[in-house]
């Protein structure tokens, strides 16, 4: 029963975790808008999402419940839900070498926020549907 429940919510859970991580990355860019030589970073959400889903379907990395658990060779703590960050291209040259473009960052931040909220709404609707299905089968 728990496996069916996990697989039912897994896609949305993965999307929400990646959206949360992207929000942290974009927040860091905005916070460092005035830091000399700071290079703005981001990741491609769609490829990260597809990679995370593929890793989960193939078994993925081992999940640990404690930081002291041993990891197999080649496994890292930053698994498929922590995609590799890339530096953004410079939109407008800056004298101090900072590549943060506040207009782009704020746009991406707002877009990511809306998509995260949509994912929450979708997850709530799935939970309601699942609860309804369980209550109708137990009657």
C-alpha positions in Angstrom: 0.0 0.0 0.0 2.8 2.4 0.9 4.6 1.8 -2.4 1.5 2.7 -4.4 1.1 5.8 -2.2 4.8 6.8 -2.7 4.6 6.4 -6.5 1.4 8.3 -6.6 3.0 11.4 -5.1 6.6 10.9 -6.3 6.5 13.1 -9.4 5.0 16.1 -7.6 7.4 15.6 -4.6 10.4 15.6 -6.9 9.2 18.8 -8.7 8.6 20.6 -5.4 12.0 19.7 -4.1 13.7 20.9 -7.2 11.6 24.1 -7.2 12.6 24.7 -3.6 16.3 24.2 -4.5 16.0 26.6 -7.4 14.4 29.2 -5.2 17.5 29.0 -2.9 19.8 29.4 -5.9 17.9 32.4 -7.3 17.7 34.0 -3.8 21.5 33.6 -3.5 21.9 35.4 -6.8 19.7 38.3 -5.7 21.4 38.6 -2.4 24.8 38.8 -4.1 23.7 41.4 -6.7 26.2 43.9 -5.3 29.1 41.5 -4.5 32.1 42.2 -6.8 33.1 39.2 -9.0 30.0 37.2 -8.0 28.9 34.9 -10.9 25.1 34.2 -11.1 24.2 30.5 -11.1 21.2 28.5 -12.1 20.3 25.0 -13.4 18.1 23.7 -16.2 14.9 22.7 -14.3 13.5 20.4 -17.0 16.7 18.3 -17.5 17.2 18.2 -13.7 13.6 17.0 -13.3 13.9 14.3 -16.0 17.3 13.1 -14.5 15.8 12.9 -11.0 12.8 10.9 -12.2 15.0 8.6 -14.1 17.2 8.1 -11.1 14.2 7.3 -8.9 12.8 4.8 -11.4 16.1 3.0 -11.7 16.5 2.8 -8.0 18.7 5.9 -7.7 21.0 6.5 -4.9 20.6 4.9 -1.5 18.6 7.0 1.0 20.1 7.4 4.4 18.4 8.4 7.6 21.6 9.6 9.3 24.6 11.6 8.1 26.9 9.0 9.6 25.7 6.2 7.3 28.2 5.0 4.7 27.7 5.9 1.1 28.7 3.4 -1.7 31.6 4.3 -3.9 30.7 7.0 -6.4 27.6 8.1 -4.5 27.4 11.7 -3.3 25.2 13.4 -0.7 24.0 15.8 -3.4 22.1 13.2 -5.4 19.7 13.8 -8.3 17.7 16.3 -6.3 20.7 18.6 -6.2 21.6 19.2 -9.8 24.9 20.7 -10.9 24.8 24.4 -11.0 26.0 26.3 -14.0 27.1 29.9 -14.3 24.7 32.2 -16.2 25.9 34.1 -19.2 26.6 37.8 -18.7 23.5 39.8 -19.8 25.0 43.3 -19.4 28.7 43.9 -18.6 29.5 45.1 -15.1 32.6 47.0 -14.1 33.0 44.9 -10.9 32.6 41.6 -12.7 29.3 40.7 -11.2 27.0 38.8 -13.6 23.7 39.2 -11.7 21.0 40.9 -13.8 18.3 41.8 -11.3 15.6 42.0 -14.0 16.2 38.4 -15.0 16.7 37.2 -11.5 13.4 38.7 -10.3 11.6 37.4 -13.3 12.9 33.9 -12.8 12.3 34.1 -9.0 8.6 35.1 -9.5 8.1 32.4 -12.2 9.6 29.7 -9.9 7.5 30.9 -7.0 4.3 30.6 -9.1 5.2 27.2 -10.3 6.0 26.1 -6.8 2.6 27.3 -5.6 1.0 25.5 -8.5 2.8 22.3 -7.5 1.5 22.7 -4.0 -2.1 23.2 -5.2 -1.7 20.1 -7.5 -0.3 18.0 -4.6 -3.2 19.1 -2.4 -5.7 18.1 -5.1 -4.0 14.7 -5.5 -4.3 14.2 -1.7 -8.0 15.1 -1.8 -8.6 12.7 -4.7 -6.7 9.9 -2.9 -8.6 10.5 0.3 -11.9 10.4 -1.6 -10.9 7.2 -3.3 -10.0 5.6 0.0 -13.2 6.7 1.7 -15.4 5.5 -1.1 -13.8 2.0 -1.2 -14.1 1.6 2.6 -17.8 2.2 2.5 
